[in-house]
Amino acid sequence: MKRVFNFGAGPAMLPTSVMEKARDEFLDFNGMGAGLIEISHRSKEFDAVINGTDELFRELSGIPDNYRILYVHGGAQMQFAAIPLNLLGLKPAHKAAYVDSGNFAQLARKEASRFGNVVCAASSEDTNFDRIPDFDVSALDPETSYVHITSNNTIFGTRWNSFPNTGDIPLVADMTSELLSRKLDYNQFGVIFAGLQKNLGPAGLACVLVREDLLGHALPTTPSLLDYSVYDKNHSLTNTNNTFAIYMMKLVLEWLKEQGGVDAIEARNEHKAKLIYDAIDATDFYVGSAHKDHRSIMNVTFNLANADLNDTFLKEANAAGLYALKGHRLVGGARASIYNAMPVEGCEQLVAFMKDFEKRNG
Amino acid sequence: MKRVFNFGAGPAMLPTSVMEKARDEFLDFNGMGAGLIEISHRSKEFDAVINGTDELFRELSGIPDNYRILYVHGGAQMQFAAIPLNLLGLKPAHKAAYVDSGNFAQLARKEASRFGNVVCAASSEDTNFDRIPDFDVSALDPETSYVHITSNNTIFGTRWNSFPNTGDIPLVADMTSELLSRKLDYNQFGVIFAGLQKNLGPAGLACVLVREDLLGHALPTTPSLLDYSVYDKNHSLTNTNNTFAIYMMKLVLEWLKEQGGVDAIEARNEHKAKLIYDAIDATDFYVGSAHKDHRSIMNVTFNLANADLNDTFLKEANAAGLYALKGHRLVGGARASIYNAMPVEGCEQLVAFMKDFEKRNG
């Protein structure tokens, strides 16, 4: 069985060794005679899994002790509601500021608007989100409960290289497509959330990192299973959680540790991205879609100068074992999602294919 | 590798053939060179999975065409909020009636109380939920938006044998621990919901069956990902769903079809339950906890007359490959959860163990 290089934006490829381990113990976890997916979230065996996931995450991220790790239902988009429900109450004005850097940032802002007074503090929509917009922190109303950004924009292939200093106003970041792909000073943030399905595990669950002083401010109409303090109180096991996703996350973190941790993976990610960006920049045949100063190292977006060749490019790439390179309809062209699990070899093969395709069609 | 008979209440055992199929194609679904867990929820391959799940569910359940099938985040307990948020608005009084037949019924009522005027219409708490309470439908306020019941009470081992006729007031049933374990006239219900992790698949997702005229009444503050009409509009794929759980559900439904469908599985479930209840009733050594007229065929709860023997019973059972028989702390004793996936042989071995244990300790 040959594994393809899967450039899909998510649910994304997982490291093959992780997939093999999960397969090998699928019917018999820890010699129990039952799979992890079949046992109670209250069992001592699962307890060891969730505790191990916490410990590995803390070790790999270096997140300070005053942040809690929550495993929450519904993926990142459920957080588009949970964030305002948990944080708007921090200040009486129930006000929040959102930076529109792409589709998911906008969706988050629109959902939050249903619960409070939400302003768009900056936007790059007029250039089709090809960059992170300028954001003037000094213009923020001090009565703002929080500021929301999307740290890496999966669809448009941009990222915040450094983060705004919002002072006493908590900064909230949707890091779905980049958590644990780069070093981070977690003290810059009040809350970070991420769906697992890009760098952390399978779909259906999100990880929330919340500074402990931000717990306990949920609006009265917050559904219990969106309330961070409820998750915190019960170690994310108020009800039956997605145990298999937490287990897979633990395997992914073990793998990340074997790779040398976040420092090593960030260096590798930068190398992988550079390989592809260099191939794009070396020719007029390919055109990068994101502004050079804002390029993501997780999602590399580009178009073929001759758009008529796009379908052929994608079809031939797929036949060459380079899977799911189609760009999102809002950008078109191609997108190489090269999360932590994508080997350097996958990027090298993509570059070789790009050069060969250009030679044959340029 | 020997598989245990897993009597855990959930996440519960899955059919071994389902587990084997999932394992065998874990790294390579449909010859794609990638696992199902690694591919996009927007791919044509996943589309075939979710469509196939719908079709099998309709075929096996015989649910009428005017009911929609939704796959919703968060398990059944998230529905404790979603139900009132979606249905209270059906009538101006924002009123709902709940029948307290156990722990989860009470949790559902308490969560709903946060969103509207919720009354407890009947309760069996005074007999520690050993039965389904008498419920006088004629006493319902006609301004009630819906009536909520828990059709099978996992912890206490009771079930509704037949369902109340609530007339024009929609009946909502939490069927987490029994959906597809028995034949049902779906027309009796407005909404049915069930976490997957007992009879349908792994934890982390719930299935909601909603009559189409009940869509579109969500309260204005309903988070989008709790709004049934949003799920309905986007075939449960507004955001990245728990694709692996939907896939596992499809495998479970294929297995159920191979077993002869719901008629056949119900007959087998009744046989399995009778084996254990007969063993309980044949002696004073064991004492059933549920009233005989309300006994569940999914969760068989019993105590040892001599409570001092309980720990030894559970320990020896476990050593004999009869896993997770410990009763819930609210009832004590033992609980045999014998969902669809539990083979007759597992119940036979449990009965043999019970008789042998009695012989040695009676």
Interface residues (C-beta under 8 A of the other chain):
Chain A: M1 K2 R3 V4 N6 G8 A9 G10 P11 A12 M13 L14 T16 M19 E20 A22 R23 F26 L27 D28 M32 G33 A34 G35 I37 E38 I39 S40 H41 S43 H73 G74 G75 A76 Q77 M78 F80 A81 A82 L85 E111 R114 F115 G195 Q197 P202 A203 G204 L205 P220 T221 P223 S224 L225 L226 T238 N239 T240 N241 N242 T243 F244 A245 M248 G321 Y323 A324
Chain B: M1 K2 R3 V4 N6 G8 A9 G10 P11 A12 M13 L14 T16 M19 E20 A22 R23 F26 L27 D28 M32 G33 A34 G35 I37 E38 I39 S40 H41 S43 H73 G74 G75 A76 Q77 M78 F80 A81 A82 L85 E111 R114 F115 G195 Q197 P202 A203 G204 L205 P220 T221 P223 S224 L225 L226 T238 N239 T240 N241 N242 T243 F244 A245 M248 G321 Y323 A324
